[in-house]
Amino acid sequence: MNNAVIYARFSSHSQNEMTIEGQIRICTEYAQSRGLNVIKVYTEKAKSASKDTHKRKSFKQMLHDAQSRTFQNIIVYKFDRFERNRFESMMLKHQLKEQYGVKVLSALEPVSDDEGGELYEMFVEWNDEKYSQRLSVRIRDGLTTSVENGTFTGARLIYGYKLVDTDRTGKKGIIHKVAIDEEQAEIVRYIFTEYAKGTDKIEIAAALNAKGLRFNGKPFKGRTFDKWLSNPKYTGEFYFGERLCTTVYPQIIDKLMFADVQKRLAQNKILAGANSAVEPYLLTGKAFCGHCETPMVADGGTGKNGKKHYYYACKQKKKGKCDKARENKDELEMRVVKQVQEFLSNKQNAERAAADTIAYYEKRTGDDGMKSIETRIAQAQQEKRIYRGAKRFAPCEH
């Protein structure tokens, strides 16, 4: 009996969480009718069900498990649950079939194994991709229209505002607009005013707490204001894509005060960077990912206990384009140091390294290297003379 797995994926635009169970039921019935033994079910729900393949954790795990050759079929409700981009779909299916002997089957779109079935499958994938594109345009146009009309689009409402009903209705009921919550807005104005005057965020939080005020039922903290102080929506303006929107959020903070606050935030950021201890990464520019050969760069985070952790991470991994796990900074550097020590403990290796170092130094300080430096000096002097001449003949300002 051939083994199979089921892959069910949530689609936010037309389904709810319950349809995952429906997909699994229909795929299971399909497997039984074909005499396939289902050994595992992979599900992608809610935010994890992204159209971007590299963000789908269960999907990536399924592709990884396919390498074990423990199953010969992947059953999906429809082909678009596997992948809507037809080119990526074709490449993934080809890789699964040629390398691991795994075929993708659709419970609702059965195709034959002949050329006609292959052509039909290509048409289905093409149609699914075009539908996804048309749907994205309609959603984007709908949101743009809502923003132009000043209606709330469903994004997270920031502190200082509330939703009020309008006299219009949509598919999901009454349409809402954003209005100022005067009680919260008064706190927002106080925070901006005090920070613009030079008061520290911790002191602002302490003053609010002393008045018995709370944020989400908890005392204010200095970091509570971090995103508020840099949010342009408080000025009544924000960008929706590339479109400047002025009809959604009523103004709470005037633009001049907002600009003053941004200036102070920028200054404090520079000072904080200058005063913070910099953790040296010894392998920067020297370590490369073994998966995709891109540079390994500095990465880190803070644990629940406040302890800082330092890593080397693949540059492509940070962009979601590589699955290389992070490497502990200290452990990786120690392994490299030990390897270097072991290499140099061999006399011949040490002599070769010394010769290479001397050759590199001579190249940098030899005739060619000195000529290069002299050329750059001459260019800088020439640019300086040109600048002085231009300044001498520049018209006077009155």
N, C-alpha and C positions, 0 to 999 in steps of 0.2 A: 504493500500500500504506500502511495506517495504521501509524504508529509507536507503540510501547508501551514502558513501563519495568516492571520487576519490583521489588516491595518485599517483602522477607523479614525477619521479625522473630523473634528468640529469645524463648521463653517459659520462664522458669526453673522453673515448677511442673510442667510435663509434658514438657519437651523438653530435648535437649542440643544442643551446638554443631553436631553432624552434621545435625540436622534443618534447618538453614539450607540446606544443599546439597540436601536432599530437597525443600524448598519451591521452590527455584530450578528444579530439574529438572521438577517437576510444572507449574509456571507456564510454563516454556519450552515444554513439550509442548502446553499449552493454547493458547499463542500461535501455535504452528505449525498447530494444527488450525483456528484462526480466521483464518489468513493474516495475522497481525500480526507486524511487524518489531520485535524487541526491540533497543533501542539502548543501554540502560543497566540495571544492576542495583543497587539500593540495599539494603544489609543493616544490620540493627541487632542487635548481639550483646552478650551479657553485661550489664554494668551500664548500658550506654547504651540497652538495650531497655526503658526505663521505660514504665509505663502512662501517665505524664504526658507529653502531647504535646510540651510545650515543652522537655523534657529529651532528646528523641529527635533527635539531630543529623542523621542521614541522612534522617529523615522531614521535618524542616524544610528541608533542602537540596532534597529532591524537590519540596516545595510551591513553593519559590522557583524551581526550574528549570521548573516548569509554566508560569510566566509567559512563558517564551520561545516557547511554543506549538510546540515541536519534537516533542512526542508528544501523542497523543490518548487514550491509555489507560494506566491503572495496574493492573497485574495482581497480585493477592495470592493466597496459598494459600487463606485463608478470610477472610471479612469482618472477623473479630475481630483479624486481624493488622494491619488498617488502623487501627481504633479501636474499643474496646469500649463506650465511652460513646455511646449511640445518638443523643443530642442533638448532641454534638460531631461525630459521624460524619455526621449529616444536614447540618449546617451546612457542614462541610468539603467534602462531596460536591457540595452545591449551589453553593458558591463555585467549585470546580474546573470544574464543568460550565458554569455561566452565564458566568463571567469568562474562562475559558481554553479551553473546549471539551474538557475532559478528563473521561473517565468511569472509575469504579473498577469493575473486574471481579474476580470470585472464581473461581479455577480449579476448586474443588470445589463451589461453590454457584452454578452458572449460573442467571441469571434472564432472563426475557423482557422485552421493552421495553414491554409493555402494562401495564395497571393491576394485573392479577394478579401480574405479576413484581415490581412496585413494592411490593405488599402483602406478598409472600413475603420480599422483602429486608428490609422493616421488621420482620417477625416474627423473622427470623434474627438481626438486630441486637439486638432485645429479649431474645431467648433468650441470646445471648452475654453481654449486660450482666448479666442475672440470674445466670448461671453464675459470672461473675467475682465478683459480690457474695457468693454462697454459698460460693465457694472461699475468699475472704478471711476470712469468719466461721469456717470450719472450721480454717484455718491459725492464726488468732488464738486460738481456743478450745484448739487442740492445744498451742500454746506456753504458754498460761496454765496448762494442766494440768501440763505439764512443769515449769514454775517452781514450782507448788504442791507437786509431788512432790520438788523439790530436784534435778532432773536438769538436765544441761547442755543448753542450747537451740541451741548452735552459734555463739553470738556470740564475739567475739575474747576469748581468755583473757588476763587481765592478769598482769603479773609478780608472782611470789610464790605462784602456784597451779599445779597440775597436774591432769590428768584421770586418774581411776581407773575401772576397769570395775565394773559392777554385775552382779548375777545375772539381769538382765532383758534382753530383746532387743526391738528394734523393727524397722521396715521397712528401716532402713539398717544393721542389725546390733546389736552390743552397745550398750546404753545406758550413758553415762558420767555420773559425778558429779565435782564439783570438790572437790579436796583441797588442803591446804596443802603447798607445796614448802618444806620447812624450811630448806634452804640459801638459797633466794631470800628467804624470809620474814624470815630473820635480817637480811638486807641492808635490806629494807623497814623493819623496826623501827628499825634504826640511822639510816636517813635521816630518818624521822619524829622520832625522839628528838633528833637533833642539830639539826634545823631548828626544833623547838619550843624548844630552848635558845637559839636565836639564831644558830647557825652558818650562814654563807652556803652556798648550793647549790654554788658552785664549790669551796669548801673541802671540802665533803662528798664531792664527786666525786674530788677529789685524794686524799683519805684512802683511799677505796675502791680507787683505782688503785694507790696505794702498797702495798696489801696483795696486789696481783696479781689483783684481781677484775675481771671484764669483763662487759659487757652485749652479748649477741649477738656475742661475739667481739671487740668494740671497747671502748676505754676509756670510762668514764663521763664524761658532761659535765653541767654544771649544768642545762641544759634537759631532760636525760633525765628528771628528777624532776617536771617541771611538771604533767603529767597525773596522775602517781601521787599526789602530795600532796593533790590535790583529789578523788580517787576514793573515794566512800563505800563501795564494795564491800569495802574493807579493814576496815571496821567490821562486816562481816557483813550489811549492809543496802543495798538499792538499790531504785529504783522501776522496775517493769515496766509502762509506760503510767502508769496512776494507782494501781496496786497496789503496796503496800509488800511487798517480798520479803525474807525472812530465812532461807530454807532452802537457798539455792544456794551462797553463798560463806561458808566458815568465817571467823570473826573473826581478824584478825592484829593490828589496832590498836584499842585501847580508844577509846570515844567521847569521853572527856575530852581525851585527847591529840589526837585528830582535830580537835576543836573549837578547841584552842589553835593548831594548825597553820593552820586556816582563818582564824583571827583575824589571825595574822601575815601570811598571804598577802594578805589584804585591806589591811592597813596598808602593805605593801610595794608593792602595786599603786597606792595613792594617792600614795605618795612618788615612785614611778617616773613617774607621770603629771605630778606637779608639777615634777619636775626635767627632763622631756624637752622638747625644743624643739618648739613648735607651728608647723606649716607653715600660713601664712595662705592661705585660699581666698577670693580677692577676689570671686568671683561667686556665693558661697553665698546662696541666696534670690533670685538675680537671673537665673540660667540655667535654662532649661527644655528638656526633651527634645522634639526635633522630630518624634518618632514618636508619643509618647503624651501629650505636654504635661505630664508630671509633673516635679517639680524634679530638677535635676542635683545630686548630693551628692558629698562628698569620698570619694575612693577611692585606693588605692595598694598597693604591694607592694615586696618586696626581691628584686633579681635574684641570679643565681648568684654574681656577684662581690661581693655585699654592698651594692651601690649601691641606694639607695631611689628609687622611681619614684612620681610623684604624678599622679592623674587626676581627672577629673570623670566620674561614672557616673550613668546614669539610675536613679532610686530603684526603679522597677519592674523594671529589668534585674537589679538585685541580688536581687530576689525571683523571677527567672526568668520574668517576665511581659512582657518587652520585648526586642527583638533589637538595640537601639541599641548600637553599639560605644562603648567608653570614649574620652574625649577627653583628650589630654595636657594637663595643667594649665597649664604655662607657655605652650604654643603657643596654647591657647584664650584665655587671658587676654591674650596679646600681640595676637591678632587683634581682640579686643574693644577694647583700648586704641587700636589703629590706627583702628578704625572710629569710635570716639569722637573721636579727634583730627581725622579727616577731616570728621566731622559739625560739630564746633565751629569748624573753619577757615572755614566759611561764616558771614559776619557775621550774617545773619538768624537762622540756627540758634542762634548764640551768644546773641543778644539774647532769643530765645524761651526758651532754657534758663535764662537769668538771671532772666527774669520769672517763670517757673514756680517757681524756687527761692525767690524772694522771697515769692511768693504762699503757698507751702507753709509758710515760716517764719512769716508773719503769721497763718496759720491756727492754727499750733501755739501762738503766743504772744498771740493776740488774745483778745477777751472770752470766746469760746466755749471756747478752749483753757484759759485761766486758770480759768474756772468749773469745768471738768472736774477740773483739778488741785486746786482748793480743795475740791471735793466729796470727792475721795479722801482729802485730809488730814483733813477733818471726820469721815469714816467711821472712819479709823484712830484718831483721838482718842477717838471714842465707844466703839470696841472696847476701847481701853486702859482707859477708865473702868469699863466693865462688868467687865473682867477683875479690876481692883483691888477692885471691890465684892464680886465672888464670892470672892476670896481672903480678904477681911476677915471674911466671915461663914462661912468654911469651918470645920468642926469641927477641934479640935486633936487631933493624934496623940500618943498616950502610949506 
